[in-house]
Amino acid sequence: MPATEIVQLLRDAIGLDPESIGQPAVERAIQDRQAACGLSDTRAYAARVRASKDELQALVECVIVPETWFFRDLGAFDALSTVVRHGALPMATEPLRLLSVPSSTGEEPYSMAMALLDAGVPSARFEVDAMDVSLHALERATAAVYGRNSFRGSATIGRDHHFETAPEGRRVCQRVRRQVRFRHGNLMAMPFLPGRDRFDIIFCRNLLIYFDRPTQDRAIEQLGALLKPEGLLFVGSSEGGLALSHGYVSAKLPMAFAFRRPQSARTARPPLVRAVPIPVAPKLAAAPLAKAAAPVALLSPVSLDDARRLADQGQIDDAIALCDAHLRAHGPSAPAFCLLGVVHDAAGRADEAESCYRKALYLEPRHEEAVTHLARLVERRGAIDEAKVLRSRARRLAERGAR
């Protein structure tokens, strides 16, 4: 009972669904913090968590595992640049307001700022608020020094001018850092930003998957309250179905998973005229947008076999939507994350595929298919030593399975 009580305290504090990261992971975090407090009884530790905000925060830090890198899912940042360059968002004279939640260790909000600066948007014309529930992550974000793991894939090629060399790695330059304001905050806590206006653009990607459905619904309502009527909400690739289920409509920006608020929530007034035009760099003219794929008609019951069949037929967006529906209907599982990784891999989205494979192995360390796919992927990006370790691991799993 005490452990269940602690899990409920976590759920109430940050909305965490323990099944989203696996019950064993939550139990390990509780055991680690209980030992750190020198308490041998779980009941006593539950009392400590109830009585101490600092201990609750320490437990939150233990269950949160940051998984982010610069320009993760490049399509979202390309779309961000496109809509701002083309004036797709009504603006008056005030700066464009953006929100990154959760901001984690800072790679996402800094990428948002870099994308706009590279698109020729003057620094005075936008500001980024970045919020996270983890104080440790915010410390790293404020320091803005990053190692190799934050530069996965090729998305940062050509952006060296935004970084400077530091003893521990590469540091985001001052020009970018001053565009981002970090705050300790919680999406589930009301009010979220007291006294502040709403946002033109919100990035809330790969957070909703860690909530149960009632908490997801509350989070979507909160995001809607923070978003301007004509604004854009960017979510993770496996969260698009949730936005659609709440009446949001696709912004028809390829591979961006960007949505507009339900029509009923928008004002009927004509778009505002931008009083101060944003200069556009001619060499960065945007390519024409591809036609968005029609949403998949979800089958019942939601089957991973159906998602595989769609993927085999080349219907990538539909396969992703079906995997998302399966995860929401049945909860996180290694087979679902592995298949989602395969689909992203087939679409050339190596970073997202790697994240899915690692989630599958987090849930089921002996998932042979996920190990094999991950080995191939990391080998393609040049991590030969890691690939060798993974291939050896896959062979051992195959041998055990053949016995």
SULVENPE-V758404 format. One record per residue. N is the residue number from 1. SS is DSSP state (a for helix, b for strand, c for the rest). PSI is psi in degrees with one decimal (none if undefined). Layout:
BEGIN
<<N & SS & PSI> <N & SS & PSI>>
END
This chain:
BEGIN
<<1 & c & -45.1> <2 & a & -42.0> <3 & a & -40.5> <4 & a & -38.2> <5 & a & -39.9> <6 & a & -41.8> <7 & a & -40.6> <8 & a & -36.5> <9 & a & -40.1> <10 & a & -42.8> <11 & a & -44.1> <12 & a & -35.0> <13 & a & -46.6> <14 & a & 4.5> <15 & c & 11.4> <16 & c & 127.8> <17 & c & 112.7> <18 & a & -27.1> <19 & a & -19.7> <20 & a & -27.2> <21 & a & -1.7> <22 & c & 128.3> <23 & a & -38.7> <24 & a & -36.4> <25 & a & -39.8> <26 & a & -42.0> <27 & a & -39.5> <28 & a & -41.6> <29 & a & -41.4> <30 & a & -44.1> <31 & a & -41.3> <32 & a & -45.4> <33 & a & -36.2> <34 & a & -42.7> <35 & a & -39.1> <36 & a & -29.6> <37 & c & -5.0> <38 & c & 29.4> <39 & c & 129.2> <40 & c & -9.6> <41 & c & 127.3> <42 & a & -33.0> <43 & a & -40.5> <44 & a & -37.0> <45 & a & -38.5> <46 & a & -40.9> <47 & a & -38.4> <48 & a & -44.3> <49 & a & -41.3> <50 & a & -37.0> <51 & a & -18.7> <52 & c & 115.3> <53 & a & -34.9> <54 & a & -40.2> <55 & a & -37.6> <56 & a & -41.7> <57 & a & -40.0> <58 & a & -38.0> <59 & a & -39.5> <60 & a & -43.4> <61 & a & -32.8> <62 & a & -31.9> <63 & a & -15.4> <64 & c & 127.4> <65 & c & 101.0> <66 & c & 132.7> <67 & c & 92.0> <68 & c & 163.9> <69 & c & 168.6> <70 & c & 134.6> <71 & c & 40.4> <72 & c & 127.0> <73 & c & 76.7> <74 & a & -30.3> <75 & a & -33.9> <76 & a & -39.3> <77 & a & -33.0> <78 & a & -41.9> <79 & a & -41.1> <80 & a & -47.9> <81 & a & -41.0> <82 & a & -49.4> <83 & a & -32.4> <84 & a & -43.1> <85 & a & -37.9> <86 & c & 5.8> <87 & c & 33.0> <88 & c & -9.8> <89 & c & 124.6> <90 & c & 133.3> <91 & c & 146.1> <92 & c & -139.8> <93 & c & -12.5> <94 & c & 156.8> <95 & c & 152.6> <96 & b & 132.8> <97 & b & 126.9> <98 & b & 151.5> <99 & b & 134.8> <100 & b & 116.9> <101 & b & 120.5> <102 & c & 146.1> <103 & c & -14.3> <104 & c & -133.4> <105 & c & 9.8> <106 & c & -11.5> <107 & a & -39.6> <108 & a & -54.8> <109 & a & -34.6> <110 & a & -37.2> <111 & a & -38.2> <112 & a & -45.6> <113 & a & -43.5> <114 & a & -43.5> <115 & a & -42.1> <116 & a & -40.5> <117 & a & -41.1> <118 & a & -24.4> <119 & c & 0.9> <120 & c & 13.8> <121 & c & 122.8> <122 & c & 148.0> <123 & a & -29.0> <124 & a & -8.6> <125 & a & 0.7> <126 & b & 158.1> <127 & b & 146.1> <128 & b & 121.4> <129 & b & 135.5> <130 & b & 123.6> <131 & b & 145.0> <132 & b & 153.9> <133 & c & -13.5> <134 & c & 117.9> <135 & a & -35.8> <136 & a & -44.1> <137 & a & -39.5> <138 & a & -33.6> <139 & a & -45.1> <140 & a & -39.5> <141 & a & -41.6> <142 & a & -38.3> <143 & a & -34.2> <144 & c & 29.4> <145 & b & 129.0> <146 & b & 145.4> <147 & c & -169.6> <148 & a & -35.0> <149 & a & -19.5> <150 & a & -2.5> <151 & c & 55.9> <152 & c & 149.8> <153 & c & -162.1> <154 & c & 8.9> <155 & c & -23.3> <156 & c & 1.3> <157 & c & 132.7> <158 & c & 4.2> <159 & c & 23.0> <160 & a & -25.8> <161 & a & -10.8> <162 & a & 1.0> <163 & b & 156.6> <164 & b & 154.6> <165 & b & 136.0> <166 & b & 156.2> <167 & c & -35.2> <168 & c & -0.3> <169 & b & -129.5> <170 & b & 137.5> <171 & b & 138.0> <172 & b & 134.2> <173 & c & 161.3> <174 & a & -36.2> <175 & a & -35.4> <176 & a & -42.0> <177 & a & -37.0> <178 & c & -10.0> <179 & c & -13.6> <180 & b & 132.5> <181 & b & 117.2> <182 & b & 141.1> <183 & b & 150.0> <184 & b & 120.1> <185 & c & 168.2> <186 & c & 121.4> <187 & c & -32.9> <188 & c & -5.4> <189 & c & 131.3> <190 & c & 142.0> <191 & c & 154.0> <192 & c & -52.7> <193 & c & 79.8> <194 & c & 134.3> <195 & c & 2.8> <196 & c & 153.4> <197 & c & 173.8> <198 & c & 173.9> <199 & b & 147.9> <200 & b & -36.8> <201 & b & 131.8> <202 & b & 127.1> <203 & b & 111.5> <204 & c & 83.5> <205 & c & 131.1> <206 & c & 34.6> <207 & c & -43.7> <208 & a & -25.6> <209 & a & -15.0> <210 & a & 4.6> <211 & c & 153.6> <212 & c & 171.8> <213 & a & -44.7> <214 & a & -38.2> <215 & a & -36.3> <216 & a & -43.7> <217 & a & -42.8> <218 & a & -40.7> <219 & a & -42.0> <220 & a & -40.4> <221 & a & -40.6> <222 & a & -42.9> <223 & a & -38.8> <224 & a & -35.7> <225 & a & -26.4> <226 & a & -16.7> <227 & b & 134.1> <228 & b & 154.5> <229 & b & -35.7> <230 & b & 9.2> <231 & b & 177.6> <232 & b & 136.4> <233 & b & 122.1> <234 & b & 127.6> <235 & c & 174.9> <236 & c & 162.4> <237 & c & -28.3> <238 & c & 9.0> <239 & c & -2.2> <240 & a & -38.4> <241 & a & -34.8> <242 & a & -42.8> <243 & a & -44.3> <244 & a & -36.9> <245 & a & -17.0> <246 & c & 15.7> <247 & c & -1.9> <248 & c & 152.7> <249 & b & 146.3> <250 & b & 138.8> <251 & c & -1.7> <252 & c & 46.6> <253 & c & 112.6> <254 & c & 132.5> <255 & c & 25.2> <256 & c & -25.0> <257 & c & 51.6> <258 & b & 141.3> <259 & b & 152.2> <260 & b & 156.7> <261 & c & 158.3> <262 & c & 145.3> <263 & a & -36.0> <264 & a & -21.1> <265 & a & -6.9> <266 & c & 154.2> <267 & c & 155.7> <268 & c & -4.5> <269 & c & 153.5> <270 & c & 157.8> <271 & c & 143.3> <272 & c & 148.5> <273 & c & 129.6> <274 & c & 120.2> <275 & c & -34.0> <276 & c & 107.1> <277 & c & 148.1> <278 & c & 120.4> <279 & c & 142.8> <280 & c & 131.3> <281 & c & 120.0> <282 & a & -37.3> <283 & a & -11.4> <284 & a & 24.2> <285 & c & 137.4> <286 & c & 146.3> <287 & c & 152.5> <288 & c & 145.8> <289 & c & 139.2> <290 & c & 155.5> <291 & c & 132.3> <292 & c & 145.9> <293 & c & 145.0> <294 & c & 143.3> <295 & c & 144.9> <296 & c & 143.1> <297 & c & 109.3> <298 & c & 136.6> <299 & c & 157.8> <300 & c & 125.5> <301 & c & 157.7> <302 & c & 120.4> <303 & c & 135.5> <304 & a & -28.1> <305 & a & -38.2> <306 & a & -40.2> <307 & a & -40.6> <308 & a & -42.5> <309 & a & -42.1> <310 & a & -41.5> <311 & a & -41.6> <312 & a & -29.7> <313 & c & 1.2> <314 & c & 8.6> <315 & c & 73.3> <316 & a & -49.3> <317 & a & -39.7> <318 & a & -37.9> <319 & a & -40.5> <320 & a & -43.5> <321 & a & -37.6> <322 & a & -39.1> <323 & a & -41.7> <324 & a & -44.5> <325 & a & -38.6> <326 & a & -43.6> <327 & a & -38.1> <328 & a & -34.4> <329 & a & -36.4> <330 & a & -5.6> <331 & c & 169.5> <332 & c & 141.1> <333 & c & 152.8> <334 & a & -45.5> <335 & a & -39.9> <336 & a & -44.3> <337 & a & -36.1> <338 & a & -45.9> <339 & a & -40.8> <340 & a & -37.2> <341 & a & -41.9> <342 & a & -42.1> <343 & a & -45.8> <344 & a & -39.5> <345 & a & -44.1> <346 & a & -29.4> <347 & c & 0.4> <348 & c & 15.6> <349 & c & 75.3> <350 & a & -40.1> <351 & a & -45.1> <352 & a & -37.7> <353 & a & -44.4> <354 & a & -42.1> <355 & a & -41.8> <356 & a & -43.3> <357 & a & -40.9> <358 & a & -34.2> <359 & a & -40.5> <360 & a & -43.4> <361 & a & -25.7> <362 & a & -40.4> <363 & a & -34.9> <364 & c & 86.3> <365 & c & -22.6> <366 & c & 22.9> <367 & c & 99.4> <368 & a & -42.3> <369 & a & -41.9> <370 & a & -41.0> <371 & a & -44.5> <372 & a & -47.0> <373 & a & -41.3> <374 & a & -38.2> <375 & a & -45.4> <376 & a & -40.8> <377 & a & -48.5> <378 & a & -28.3> <379 & a & -39.0> <380 & a & -33.8> <381 & c & 8.0> <382 & c & 5.2> <383 & c & 72.8> <384 & a & -43.2> <385 & a & -43.9> <386 & a & -38.1> <387 & a & -39.5> <388 & a & -43.0> <389 & a & -43.5> <390 & a & -39.0> <391 & a & -39.1> <392 & a & -40.1> <393 & a & -41.1> <394 & a & -38.6> <395 & a & -42.5> <396 & a & -40.5> <397 & a & -39.0> <398 & a & -39.6> <399 & a & -40.0> <400 & a & -37.6> <401 & a & -24.7> <402 & a & -11.8> <403 & c & none>>
END
